[in-house]
Amino acid sequence: MVLSNSSTTVTQNLTSSTNNSTHPSMGTFLFDKIIFGPIYSRRLGQSLGLNLLPTGLKICTFNCVYCECGWTETNKGEFVSTTDYESALELKLAQMVENGEIADALTFAGNGEPTLHPHFGEIIDITIKLRDKYMSKGQIAVLSNSTTLDRSDVFDALLKVDQAIMKLDAGSEHMFRLINQPNSSITLNKIVQQLKRFNGNLIVQTLLLKGIVGEEIIDNTTTDELQLLGEHLQLIHPHTLMLYSIARGTPLETLSKVEQQELEEAKTFLQKFIPESKIQIY
């Protein structure tokens, strides 16, 4: 689908220790549609994907070394217009009903950070309206990197969805910058403080991994890192923590998956910080 000329252009200045041209992609991909799927998600079941970002370009405030969409090579692009989004979603949901298909979740993901859309609050209201009309049992989920919560429209919209799934991949600022490679104005502490505002009404997702970036070692499974992560989680007290590791291609070649036993050990370690929270492994 062609993006509307009225869509909004966004620009961010990222600082990254990774030179995109020197790290070839390992099976990464971009979504070429506004609505895609439904596809099976290990976390969400049959998930209908919702992409508010350009269909051939990644826009994000992070440049995560493990991102399945590849590197954030530019931060200029046109977001999908609300009109195009509403038309595409209604058409897809009507077709699914006609074909007897269901979606366990309507999931905002796509080519970067969905909450960067300048009309994200309006988009959520449209989605709720169409979900209620066509797919009333579907859960609206947002996969976010937690960097836009200082925008009141974004935060208020996330309070309306069924599953606000917010990223928190590291315990220390140093590991946060190695893994997520954020905009220079974004800090781990700022993210933690924003996540506290949910008062526990959120899901935190943490990807555990090991590897090398440049001459630095990436490992957020060490006791020190998990201790700091646990302390953050204690402040945030999410109702659910999702722990998982690499399952698809990554833009950085020098990464390795954390195996099931280590995920279980991390779960046991972190559970003492958030004893009333559910921890799920994927």
Phi and psi restraints in degrees (value plus and minus 20) as a CYANA .aco file:
   2 VAL   PHI     -98.5   -58.5
   2 VAL   PSI     117.3   157.3
   3 LEU   PHI     -95.9   -55.9
   3 LEU   PSI     123.2   163.2
   4 SER   PHI     -86.8   -46.8
   4 SER   PSI     122.6   162.6
   5 ASN   PHI     -86.0   -46.0
   5 ASN   PSI     -38.4     1.6
   6 SER   PHI    -104.3   -64.3
   6 SER   PSI     -23.5    16.5
   7 SER   PHI     -83.0   -43.0
   7 SER   PSI     138.1   178.1
   8 THR   PHI    -111.1   -71.1
   8 THR   PSI     121.2   161.2
   9 THR   PHI    -115.1   -75.1
   9 THR   PSI     118.4   158.4
  10 VAL   PHI    -143.0  -103.0
  10 VAL   PSI     125.5   165.5
  11 THR   PHI    -154.8  -114.8
  11 THR   PSI     109.4   149.4
  12 GLN   PHI    -148.9  -108.9
  12 GLN   PSI     131.9   171.9
  13 ASN   PHI    -126.9   -86.9
  13 ASN   PSI      92.5   132.5
  14 LEU   PHI    -119.2   -79.2
  14 LEU   PSI     127.6   167.6
  15 THR   PHI    -132.1   -92.1
  15 THR   PSI     109.6   149.6
  16 SER   PHI    -159.8  -119.8
  16 SER   PSI     118.9   158.9
  17 SER   PHI    -103.3   -63.3
  17 SER   PSI     -23.6    16.4
  18 THR   PHI    -123.9   -83.9
  18 THR   PSI     108.4   148.4
  19 ASN   PHI    -108.7   -68.7
  19 ASN   PSI      92.2   132.2
  20 ASN   PHI     -76.4   -36.4
  20 ASN   PSI     -57.3   -17.3
  21 SER   PHI     -90.0   -50.0
  21 SER   PSI     -36.7     3.3
  22 THR   PHI    -119.0   -79.0
  22 THR   PSI     -20.0    20.0
  23 HIS   PHI    -146.3  -106.3
  23 HIS   PSI      72.6   112.6
  24 PRO   PHI     -83.8   -43.8
  24 PRO   PSI     129.6   169.6
  25 SER   PHI     -91.3   -51.3
  25 SER   PSI     122.2   162.2
  26 MET   PHI    -131.4   -91.4
  26 MET   PSI      58.1    98.1
  27 GLY   PHI      52.6    92.6
  27 GLY   PSI       4.6    44.6
  28 THR   PHI     -98.8   -58.8
  28 THR   PSI     144.9   184.9
  29 PHE   PHI    -175.7  -135.7
  29 PHE   PSI     141.0   181.0
  30 LEU   PHI    -136.8   -96.8
  30 LEU   PSI     127.2   167.2
  31 PHE   PHI     -98.4   -58.4
  31 PHE   PSI     115.0   155.0
  32 ASP   PHI    -124.2   -84.2
  32 ASP   PSI      -5.4    34.6
  33 LYS   PHI    -158.3  -118.3
  33 LYS   PSI     139.9   179.9
  34 ILE   PHI     -92.4   -52.4
  34 ILE   PSI     -64.7   -24.7
  35 ILE   PHI    -135.2   -95.2
  35 ILE   PSI     110.2   150.2
  36 PHE   PHI    -157.7  -117.7
  36 PHE   PSI     130.6   170.6
  37 GLY   PHI      76.0   116.0
  37 GLY   PSI    -175.3  -135.3
  38 PRO   PHI     -91.2   -51.2
  38 PRO   PSI     127.2   167.2
  39 ILE   PHI    -145.6  -105.6
  39 ILE   PSI     136.1   176.1
  40 TYR   PHI     -96.2   -56.2
  40 TYR   PSI     109.2   149.2
  41 SER   PHI    -133.2   -93.2
  41 SER   PSI     113.9   153.9
  42 ARG   PHI     -85.4   -45.4
  42 ARG   PSI     -40.1    -0.1
  43 ARG   PHI    -120.9   -80.9
  43 ARG   PSI     -49.1    -9.1
  44 LEU   PHI    -142.9  -102.9
  44 LEU   PSI     -19.4    20.6
  45 GLY   PHI      58.8    98.8
  45 GLY   PSI    -164.9  -124.9
  46 GLN   PHI     -93.3   -53.3
  46 GLN   PSI      88.9   128.9
  47 SER   PHI    -135.5   -95.5
  47 SER   PSI     105.9   145.9
  48 LEU   PHI    -110.4   -70.4
  48 LEU   PSI      97.6   137.6
  49 GLY   PHI    -103.0   -63.0
  49 GLY   PSI     118.2   158.2
  50 LEU   PHI    -142.2  -102.2
  50 LEU   PSI      97.1   137.1
  51 ASN   PHI    -135.4   -95.4
  51 ASN   PSI      89.9   129.9
  52 LEU   PHI    -110.0   -70.0
  52 LEU   PSI     -25.2    14.8
  53 LEU   PHI    -117.4   -77.4
  53 LEU   PSI     147.1   187.1
  54 PRO   PHI     -72.6   -32.6
  54 PRO   PSI     123.7   163.7
  55 THR   PHI     -96.7   -56.7
  55 THR   PSI     -26.1    13.9
  56 GLY   PHI    -152.7  -112.7
  56 GLY   PSI       1.2    41.2
  57 LEU   PHI    -171.1  -131.1
  57 LEU   PSI     116.7   156.7
  58 LYS   PHI    -114.0   -74.0
  58 LYS   PSI     110.9   150.9
  59 ILE   PHI    -145.8  -105.8
  59 ILE   PSI     103.4   143.4
  60 CYS   PHI    -178.1  -138.1
  60 CYS   PSI     135.2   175.2
  61 THR   PHI    -107.3   -67.3
  61 THR   PSI     -25.8    14.2
  62 PHE   PHI    -135.2   -95.2
  62 PHE   PSI     143.7   183.7
  63 ASN   PHI    -154.5  -114.5
  63 ASN   PSI      38.1    78.1
  64 CYS   PHI     -78.8   -38.8
  64 CYS   PSI     117.2   157.2
  65 VAL   PHI     -88.8   -48.8
  65 VAL   PSI     -35.2     4.8
  66 TYR   PHI    -128.9   -88.9
  66 TYR   PSI     -16.0    24.0
  67 CYS   PHI     -83.0   -43.0
  67 CYS   PSI     108.3   148.3
  68 GLU   PHI     -86.6   -46.6
  68 GLU   PSI     -37.3     2.7
  69 CYS   PHI    -109.3   -69.3
  69 CYS   PSI     -18.6    21.4
  70 GLY   PHI      67.7   107.7
  70 GLY   PSI    -183.8  -143.8
  71 TRP   PHI     -98.2   -58.2
  71 TRP   PSI     133.5   173.5
  72 THR   PHI    -103.3   -63.3
  72 THR   PSI      71.2   111.2
  73 GLU   PHI    -104.2   -64.2
  73 GLU   PSI     -43.1    -3.1
  74 THR   PHI    -170.5  -130.5
  74 THR   PSI     138.6   178.6
  75 ASN   PHI    -145.5  -105.5
  75 ASN   PSI      11.4    51.4
  76 LYS   PHI    -140.4  -100.4
  76 LYS   PSI     111.3   151.3
  77 GLY   PHI     158.0   198.0
  77 GLY   PSI     148.5   188.5
  78 GLU   PHI    -121.5   -81.5
  78 GLU   PSI     108.5   148.5
  79 PHE   PHI     -96.8   -56.8
  79 PHE   PSI     136.7   176.7
  80 VAL   PHI     -83.9   -43.9
  80 VAL   PSI     115.2   155.2
  81 SER   PHI     -91.2   -51.2
  81 SER   PSI     134.6   174.6
  82 THR   PHI     -81.8   -41.8
  82 THR   PSI     -55.3   -15.3
  83 THR   PHI     -85.4   -45.4
  83 THR   PSI     -67.0   -27.0
  84 ASP   PHI     -83.1   -43.1
  84 ASP   PSI     -60.5   -20.5
  85 TYR   PHI     -82.8   -42.8
  85 TYR   PSI     -68.9   -28.9
  86 GLU   PHI     -81.9   -41.9
  86 GLU   PSI     -62.2   -22.2
  87 SER   PHI     -83.1   -43.1
  87 SER   PSI     -64.2   -24.2
  88 ALA   PHI     -87.2   -47.2
  88 ALA   PSI     -61.6   -21.6
  89 LEU   PHI     -88.9   -48.9
  89 LEU   PSI     -62.8   -22.8
  90 GLU   PHI     -84.1   -44.1
  90 GLU   PSI     -62.2   -22.2
  91 LEU   PHI     -79.9   -39.9
  91 LEU   PSI     -65.5   -25.5
  92 LYS   PHI     -85.7   -45.7
  92 LYS   PSI     -65.0   -25.0
  93 LEU   PHI     -85.2   -45.2
  93 LEU   PSI     -59.4   -19.4
  94 ALA   PHI     -83.5   -43.5
  94 ALA   PSI     -60.5   -20.5
  95 GLN   PHI     -84.7   -44.7
  95 GLN   PSI     -60.2   -20.2
  96 MET   PHI     -84.6   -44.6
  96 MET   PSI     -62.4   -22.4
  97 VAL   PHI     -81.6   -41.6
  97 VAL   PSI     -64.1   -24.1
  98 GLU   PHI     -81.6   -41.6
  98 GLU   PSI     -55.1   -15.1
  99 ASN   PHI    -110.6   -70.6
  99 ASN   PSI     -18.5    21.5
 100 GLY   PHI      52.8    92.8
 100 GLY   PSI       3.3    43.3
 101 GLU   PHI    -110.0   -70.0
 101 GLU   PSI     134.3   174.3
 102 ILE   PHI    -148.4  -108.4
 102 ILE   PSI     140.3   180.3
 103 ALA   PHI    -149.2  -109.2
 103 ALA   PSI     105.4   145.4
 104 ASP   PHI     -90.7   -50.7
 104 ASP   PSI     -49.7    -9.7
 105 ALA   PHI    -165.1  -125.1
 105 ALA   PSI     125.5   165.5
 106 LEU   PHI    -128.5   -88.5
 106 LEU   PSI      89.5   129.5
 107 THR   PHI    -136.0   -96.0
 107 THR   PSI     100.1   140.1
 108 PHE   PHI    -100.1   -60.1
 108 PHE   PSI      95.7   135.7
 109 ALA   PHI    -165.3  -125.3
 109 ALA   PSI    -129.6   -89.6
 110 GLY   PHI      61.3   101.3
 110 GLY   PSI    -173.9  -133.9
 111 ASN   PHI    -109.1   -69.1
 111 ASN   PSI      39.8    79.8
 112 GLY   PHI     109.5   149.5
 112 GLY   PSI    -164.6  -124.6
 113 GLU   PHI    -117.7   -77.7
 113 GLU   PSI      88.6   128.6
 114 PRO   PHI     -83.7   -43.7
 114 PRO   PSI     -50.8   -10.8
 115 THR   PHI     -94.6   -54.6
 115 THR   PSI     -23.4    16.6
 116 LEU   PHI     -91.7   -51.7
 116 LEU   PSI     -35.9     4.1
 117 HIS   PHI     -77.0   -37.0
 117 HIS   PSI     109.9   149.9
 118 PRO   PHI     -86.4   -46.4
 118 PRO   PSI     -36.5     3.5
 119 HIS   PHI    -139.8   -99.8
 119 HIS   PSI      20.3    60.3
 120 PHE   PHI     -80.3   -40.3
 120 PHE   PSI     -60.9   -20.9
 121 GLY   PHI     -80.2   -40.2
 121 GLY   PSI     -62.8   -22.8
 122 GLU   PHI     -84.9   -44.9
 122 GLU   PSI     -59.7   -19.7
 123 ILE   PHI     -79.9   -39.9
 123 ILE   PSI     -62.3   -22.3
 124 ILE   PHI     -84.7   -44.7
 124 ILE   PSI     -62.4   -22.4
 125 ASP   PHI     -81.6   -41.6
 125 ASP   PSI     -60.9   -20.9
 126 ILE   PHI     -81.9   -41.9
 126 ILE   PSI     -62.9   -22.9
 127 THR   PHI     -85.4   -45.4
 127 THR   PSI     -62.7   -22.7
 128 ILE   PHI     -81.4   -41.4
 128 ILE   PSI     -64.4   -24.4
 129 LYS   PHI     -79.9   -39.9
 129 LYS   PSI     -67.6   -27.6
 130 LEU   PHI     -93.7   -53.7
 130 LEU   PSI     -55.1   -15.1
 131 ARG   PHI     -79.9   -39.9
 131 ARG   PSI     -67.2   -27.2
 132 ASP   PHI     -83.2   -43.2
 132 ASP   PSI     -51.9   -11.9
 133 LYS   PHI     -96.7   -56.7
 133 LYS   PSI     -60.9   -20.9
 134 TYR   PHI    -132.4   -92.4
 134 TYR   PSI     -52.1   -12.1
 135 MET   PHI    -161.2  -121.2
 135 MET   PSI      43.0    83.0
 136 SER   PHI     -81.9   -41.9
 136 SER   PSI     -44.3    -4.3
 137 LYS   PHI    -108.6   -68.6
 137 LYS   PSI     -24.5    15.5
 138 GLY   PHI     -94.9   -54.9
 138 GLY   PSI     116.4   156.4
 139 GLN   PHI    -108.5   -68.5
 139 GLN   PSI     113.3   153.3
 140 ILE   PHI    -108.0   -68.0
 140 ILE   PSI     100.9   140.9
 141 ALA   PHI    -141.7  -101.7
 141 ALA   PSI     123.4   163.4
 142 VAL   PHI    -145.0  -105.0
 142 VAL   PSI     101.5   141.5
 143 LEU   PHI    -114.8   -74.8
 143 LEU   PSI      93.2   133.2
 144 SER   PHI    -150.7  -110.7
 144 SER   PSI     132.9   172.9
 145 ASN   PHI    -111.0   -71.0
 145 ASN   PSI     -12.5    27.5
 146 SER   PHI      52.1    92.1
 146 SER   PSI      -4.2    35.8
 147 THR   PHI    -116.2   -76.2
 147 THR   PSI     -27.3    12.7
 148 THR   PHI    -134.1   -94.1
 148 THR   PSI      -2.9    37.1
 149 LEU   PHI     -92.9   -52.9
 149 LEU   PSI     -29.9    10.1
 150 ASP   PHI     -97.5   -57.5
 150 ASP   PSI     -30.0    10.0
 151 ARG   PHI    -103.1   -63.1
 151 ARG   PSI      99.4   139.4
 152 SER   PHI     -82.8   -42.8
 152 SER   PSI     -54.5   -14.5
 153 ASP   PHI     -86.2   -46.2
 153 ASP   PSI     -56.7   -16.7
 154 VAL   PHI     -88.8   -48.8
 154 VAL   PSI     -69.2   -29.2
 155 PHE   PHI     -81.2   -41.2
 155 PHE   PSI     -65.7   -25.7
 156 ASP   PHI     -82.6   -42.6
 156 ASP   PSI     -58.2   -18.2
 157 ALA   PHI     -86.3   -46.3
 157 ALA   PSI     -59.7   -19.7
 158 LEU   PHI     -86.2   -46.2
 158 LEU   PSI     -46.3    -6.3
 159 LEU   PHI     -90.4   -50.4
 159 LEU   PSI     -37.9     2.1
 160 LYS   PHI    -107.5   -67.5
 160 LYS   PSI     -40.4    -0.4
 161 VAL   PHI    -103.8   -63.8
 161 VAL   PSI     143.8   183.8
 162 ASP   PHI     -94.9   -54.9
 162 ASP   PSI     -56.1   -16.1
 163 GLN   PHI    -157.2  -117.2
 163 GLN   PSI      82.1   122.1
 164 ALA   PHI    -110.6   -70.6
 164 ALA   PSI      85.5   125.5
 165 ILE   PHI    -126.7   -86.7
 165 ILE   PSI      85.9   125.9
 166 MET   PHI    -130.5   -90.5
 166 MET   PSI     116.9   156.9
 167 LYS   PHI     -98.9   -58.9
 167 LYS   PSI     117.1   157.1
 168 LEU   PHI    -171.6  -131.6
 168 LEU   PSI      79.5   119.5
 169 ASP   PHI    -121.5   -81.5
 169 ASP   PSI     -26.6    13.4
 170 ALA   PHI    -165.3  -125.3
 170 ALA   PSI     138.6   178.6
 171 GLY   PHI    -115.9   -75.9
 171 GLY   PSI     -57.7   -17.7
 172 SER   PHI    -124.4   -84.4
 172 SER   PSI     134.5   174.5
 173 GLU   PHI     -81.0   -41.0
 173 GLU   PSI     -58.1   -18.1
 174 HIS   PHI     -82.5   -42.5
 174 HIS   PSI     -66.9   -26.9
 175 MET   PHI     -88.6   -48.6
 175 MET   PSI     -56.1   -16.1
 176 PHE   PHI     -76.7   -36.7
 176 PHE   PSI     -65.3   -25.3
 177 ARG   PHI     -91.9   -51.9
 177 ARG   PSI     -53.2   -13.2
 178 LEU   PHI     -87.0   -47.0
 178 LEU   PSI     -63.0   -23.0
 179 ILE   PHI    -102.2   -62.2
 179 ILE   PSI     -71.3   -31.3
 180 ASN   PHI    -113.9   -73.9
 180 ASN   PSI     -39.6     0.4
 181 GLN   PHI      24.2    64.2
 181 GLN   PSI      46.1    86.1
 182 PRO   PHI    -102.2   -62.2
 182 PRO   PSI     149.8   189.8
 183 ASN   PHI     -72.9   -32.9
 183 ASN   PSI     122.3   162.3
 184 SER   PHI     -82.2   -42.2
 184 SER   PSI     -41.9    -1.9
 185 SER   PHI    -103.7   -63.7
 185 SER   PSI     -27.3    12.7
 186 ILE   PHI    -118.8   -78.8
 186 ILE   PSI     109.3   149.3
 187 THR   PHI    -141.5  -101.5
 187 THR   PSI     139.2   179.2
 188 LEU   PHI     -81.9   -41.9
 188 LEU   PSI     -61.2   -21.2
 189 ASN   PHI     -81.4   -41.4
 189 ASN   PSI     -59.8   -19.8
 190 LYS   PHI     -82.4   -42.4
 190 LYS   PSI     -60.9   -20.9
 191 ILE   PHI     -84.0   -44.0
 191 ILE   PSI     -66.0   -26.0
 192 VAL   PHI     -79.7   -39.7
 192 VAL   PSI     -63.3   -23.3
 193 GLN   PHI     -83.5   -43.5
 193 GLN   PSI     -57.5   -17.5
 194 GLN   PHI     -89.7   -49.7
 194 GLN   PSI     -58.9   -18.9
 195 LEU   PHI     -86.1   -46.1
 195 LEU   PSI     -48.7    -8.7
 196 LYS   PHI     -81.3   -41.3
 196 LYS   PSI     -46.6    -6.6
 197 ARG   PHI     -87.3   -47.3
 197 ARG   PSI     -37.5     2.5
 198 PHE   PHI     -92.9   -52.9
 198 PHE   PSI     -33.3     6.7
 199 ASN   PHI      33.6    73.6
 199 ASN   PSI      19.7    59.7
 200 GLY   PHI      67.5   107.5
 200 GLY   PSI     -27.7    12.3
 201 ASN   PHI    -107.3   -67.3
 201 ASN   PSI      41.8    81.8
 202 LEU   PHI    -180.0  -140.0
 202 LEU   PSI     146.1   186.1
 203 ILE   PHI    -132.6   -92.6
 203 ILE   PSI     112.4   152.4
 204 VAL   PHI    -121.7   -81.7
 204 VAL   PSI     113.3   153.3
 205 GLN   PHI    -133.7   -93.7
 205 GLN   PSI     111.3   151.3
 206 THR   PHI    -148.7  -108.7
 206 THR   PSI     102.1   142.1
 207 LEU   PHI    -117.3   -77.3
 207 LEU   PSI     102.9   142.9
 208 LEU   PHI    -117.4   -77.4
 208 LEU   PSI     116.5   156.5
 209 LEU   PHI    -178.7  -138.7
 209 LEU   PSI     148.0   188.0
 210 LYS   PHI    -156.1  -116.1
 210 LYS   PSI     137.4   177.4
 211 GLY   PHI     141.7   181.7
 211 GLY   PSI    -183.0  -143.0
 212 ILE   PHI    -155.5  -115.5
 212 ILE   PSI     113.3   153.3
 213 VAL   PHI    -144.3  -104.3
 213 VAL   PSI      99.4   139.4
 214 GLY   PHI      42.2    82.2
 214 GLY   PSI    -140.3  -100.3
 215 GLU   PHI    -129.0   -89.0
 215 GLU   PSI      -7.2    32.8
 216 GLU   PHI    -125.4   -85.4
 216 GLU   PSI     125.7   165.7
 217 ILE   PHI    -109.7   -69.7
 217 ILE   PSI     111.5   151.5
 218 ILE   PHI    -121.2   -81.2
 218 ILE   PSI     104.9   144.9
 219 ASP   PHI    -183.5  -143.5
 219 ASP   PSI      82.3   122.3
 220 ASN   PHI    -117.4   -77.4
 220 ASN   PSI       0.2    40.2
 221 THR   PHI    -125.7   -85.7
 221 THR   PSI     -18.9    21.1
 222 THR   PHI     -89.0   -49.0
 222 THR   PSI     140.6   180.6
 223 THR   PHI     -79.1   -39.1
 223 THR   PSI     -62.3   -22.3
 224 ASP   PHI     -82.5   -42.5
 224 ASP   PSI     -65.0   -25.0
 225 GLU   PHI     -86.9   -46.9
 225 GLU   PSI     -62.8   -22.8
 226 LEU   PHI     -87.5   -47.5
 226 LEU   PSI     -52.7   -12.7
 227 GLN   PHI     -82.0   -42.0
 227 GLN   PSI     -68.5   -28.5
 228 LEU   PHI     -86.0   -46.0
 228 LEU   PSI     -61.0   -21.0
 229 LEU   PHI     -80.4   -40.4
 229 LEU   PSI     -64.2   -24.2
 230 GLY   PHI     -79.6   -39.6
 230 GLY   PSI     -59.0   -19.0
 231 GLU   PHI     -86.0   -46.0
 231 GLU   PSI     -57.7   -17.7
 232 HIS   PHI     -84.0   -44.0
 232 HIS   PSI     -65.9   -25.9
 233 LEU   PHI     -82.3   -42.3
 233 LEU   PSI     -54.3   -14.3
 234 GLN   PHI     -81.2   -41.2
 234 GLN   PSI     -57.3   -17.3
 235 LEU   PHI     -93.7   -53.7
 235 LEU   PSI     -56.0   -16.0
 236 ILE   PHI    -102.6   -62.6
 236 ILE   PSI     -52.5   -12.5
 237 HIS   PHI      17.8    57.8
 237 HIS   PSI      43.8    83.8
 238 PRO   PHI     -87.1   -47.1
 238 PRO   PSI     133.0   173.0
 239 HIS   PHI     -92.9   -52.9
 239 HIS   PSI     -42.1    -2.1
 240 THR   PHI    -164.0  -124.0
 240 THR   PSI     121.0   161.0
 241 LEU   PHI    -138.2   -98.2
 241 LEU   PSI     105.5   145.5
 242 MET   PHI    -122.2   -82.2
 242 MET   PSI      98.2   138.2
 243 LEU   PHI    -126.9   -86.9
 243 LEU   PSI     111.7   151.7
 244 TYR   PHI    -175.3  -135.3
 244 TYR   PSI     156.0   196.0
 245 SER   PHI    -155.8  -115.8
 245 SER   PSI    -194.2  -154.2
 246 ILE   PHI     -81.6   -41.6
 246 ILE   PSI     112.0   152.0
 247 ALA   PHI    -148.7  -108.7
 247 ALA   PSI     -31.0     9.0
 248 ARG   PHI    -151.0  -111.0
 248 ARG   PSI    -198.1  -158.1
 249 GLY   PHI     -81.5   -41.5
 249 GLY   PSI     129.3   169.3
 250 THR   PHI    -145.7  -105.7
 250 THR   PSI     130.4   170.4
 251 PRO   PHI     -91.1   -51.1
 251 PRO   PSI     -47.2    -7.2
 252 LEU   PHI    -116.9   -76.9
 252 LEU   PSI     105.6   145.6
 253 GLU   PHI     -93.7   -53.7
 253 GLU   PSI     -45.9    -5.9
 254 THR   PHI    -112.6   -72.6
 254 THR   PSI      23.2    63.2
 255 LEU   PHI    -135.5   -95.5
 255 LEU   PSI     132.4   172.4
 256 SER   PHI    -153.5  -113.5
 256 SER   PSI     129.0   169.0
 257 LYS   PHI     -94.8   -54.8
 257 LYS   PSI     122.7   162.7
 258 VAL   PHI    -106.9   -66.9
 258 VAL   PSI     107.1   147.1
 259 GLU   PHI     -99.2   -59.2
 259 GLU   PSI     148.6   188.6
 260 GLN   PHI     -75.4   -35.4
 260 GLN   PSI     -63.0   -23.0
 261 GLN   PHI     -81.8   -41.8
 261 GLN   PSI     -61.2   -21.2
 262 GLU   PHI     -88.3   -48.3
 262 GLU   PSI     -54.8   -14.8
 263 LEU   PHI     -83.1   -43.1
 263 LEU   PSI     -61.1   -21.1
 264 GLU   PHI     -84.5   -44.5
 264 GLU   PSI     -61.1   -21.1
 265 GLU   PHI     -85.6   -45.6
 265 GLU   PSI     -59.4   -19.4
 266 ALA   PHI     -84.6   -44.6
 266 ALA   PSI     -59.9   -19.9
 267 LYS   PHI     -79.7   -39.7
 267 LYS   PSI     -67.8   -27.8
 268 THR   PHI     -81.1   -41.1
 268 THR   PSI     -61.5   -21.5
 269 PHE   PHI     -85.3   -45.3
 269 PHE   PSI     -65.2   -25.2
 270 LEU   PHI     -96.4   -56.4
 270 LEU   PSI     -44.6    -4.6
 271 GLN   PHI     -81.0   -41.0
 271 GLN   PSI     -50.2   -10.2
 272 LYS   PHI     -87.6   -47.6
 272 LYS   PSI     -42.5    -2.5
 273 PHE   PHI    -102.1   -62.1
 273 PHE   PSI     -51.0   -11.0
 274 ILE   PHI    -150.7  -110.7
 274 ILE   PSI      45.7    85.7
 275 PRO   PHI     -81.4   -41.4
 275 PRO   PSI     -44.9    -4.9
 276 GLU   PHI    -112.3   -72.3
 276 GLU   PSI     -22.4    17.6
 277 SER   PHI    -112.5   -72.5
 277 SER   PSI     130.2   170.2
 278 LYS   PHI    -105.7   -65.7
 278 LYS   PSI     112.5   152.5
 279 ILE   PHI    -135.0   -95.0
 279 ILE   PSI     102.7   142.7
 280 GLN   PHI    -133.6   -93.6
 280 GLN   PSI     121.0   161.0
 281 ILE   PHI    -130.5   -90.5
 281 ILE   PSI     114.6   154.6
